[in-house]
């Protein structure tokens, strides 16, 4: 289950293994977990966060990975990992128009996320 609060903090909850009727916090992603504090002060503290549809993202990633000119580097391996392990992707839009894409692995017992800052 995903929740987004009024300050654009994304929280991911999973059922407890021994008590599936109860949820526990798996991960929490806010603006400050995506950028250094000094940068967030410059950009302002307002942002919006959105979940990216997994099927659409998988179609795009499959197309990217089909490129024969793609080199096998750390970025390519991370993209393959996101696809193979079905990570969830979230897009955060900052007040200056910058975009941050955060990938969250939801299959591991411990939360694992990585952020990519995209300037538009």
C-alpha positions in Angstrom: 0.0 0.0 0.0 1.3 3.5 -0.9 0.3 6.7 0.9 1.3 10.3 0.0 1.0 13.0 2.6 0.3 16.7 2.1 4.0 17.4 2.3 4.6 14.9 -0.6 6.2 12.2 1.6 5.7 8.8 0.1 5.3 5.8 2.4 5.2 2.2 1.4 3.6 -0.3 3.7 3.7 -4.2 3.5 1.7 -6.8 5.4 3.5 -8.2 8.5 4.6 -11.8 7.7 3.1 -13.3 10.9 0.0 -11.1 10.9 -1.1 -10.3 7.3 -4.0 -8.1 8.6 -1.5 -5.6 9.9 0.8 -3.3 7.8 4.2 -2.1 8.6 6.2 0.7 7.1 8.6 -0.7 4.4 10.1 2.6 3.1 9.6 6.3 3.3 10.7 8.7 0.6 10.6 12.4 0.9 12.3 15.4 -0.8 15.2 15.2 1.8 15.9 11.6 1.0 16.3 12.4 -2.6 18.5 15.5 -2.5 21.1 17.1 -0.1 19.6 19.5 2.4 21.5 22.4 1.0 20.0 21.9 -2.4 16.5 21.5 -1.1 16.8 24.9 0.6 17.7 26.5 -2.8 14.9 24.7 -4.7 12.2 25.2 -2.1 10.4 22.6 -0.1 7.4 22.0 -2.3 7.1 19.1 -4.6 4.6 16.5 -5.9 5.2 12.8 -6.2 3.5 10.3 -8.5 3.7 6.5 -9.0 4.7 5.4 -12.5 2.7 2.6 -14.0 4.8 -0.6 -14.0 3.6 -2.0 -17.3 4.3 1.3 -19.1 7.7 1.6 -17.6 8.5 -2.0 -18.4 7.6 -1.4 -22.1 9.9 1.7 -22.2 12.8 -0.2 -20.4 12.4 -3.2 -22.8 12.7 -0.8 -25.7 15.8 0.9 -24.2 17.5 -2.4 -23.5 16.9 -3.6 -27.1 19.2 -0.9 -28.4 22.3 -2.7 -29.8 24.5 0.4 -29.2 23.8 0.3 -25.5 27.0 -0.3 -23.5 27.1 -2.6 -20.5 27.8 -0.1 -17.7 26.5 0.5 -14.2 23.5 2.4 -15.5 22.5 -0.3 -17.9 22.9 -2.9 -15.1 20.7 -0.8 -12.8 18.0 -0.5 -15.5 18.1 -4.3 -16.0 17.8 -4.8 -12.3 14.8 -2.5 -12.1 13.1 -4.5 -14.9 14.0 -8.0 -13.7 13.1 -7.4 -10.0 10.0 -5.3 -10.8 11.0 -2.2 -8.8 8.4 0.5 -8.4 9.2 3.9 -9.8 8.1 7.2 -8.5 8.5 10.6 -10.1 8.9 13.7 -8.0 8.4 17.1 -9.6 10.1 20.0 -7.8 8.9 23.6 -7.7 11.6 24.7 -10.3 10.5 22.0 -12.8 13.2 19.5 -12.0 12.3 15.9 -11.9 13.6 13.1 -9.7 12.9 9.5 -10.5 13.2 7.2 -7.5 13.3 3.4 -7.9 12.2 1.3 -4.9 12.8 -2.4 -4.6 9.7 -3.8 -2.9 10.7 -7.5 -2.9 13.6 -7.3 -0.5 13.0 -7.6 3.3 15.0 -4.3 3.7 14.0 -1.2 1.8 16.4 -0.3 -1.0 16.0 2.7 -3.2 18.0 4.7 -5.7 17.3 8.1 -7.1 18.1 9.6 -10.4 17.9 13.4 -10.9 16.7 14.5 -14.3 16.8 18.2 -15.2 14.2 19.2 -17.8 
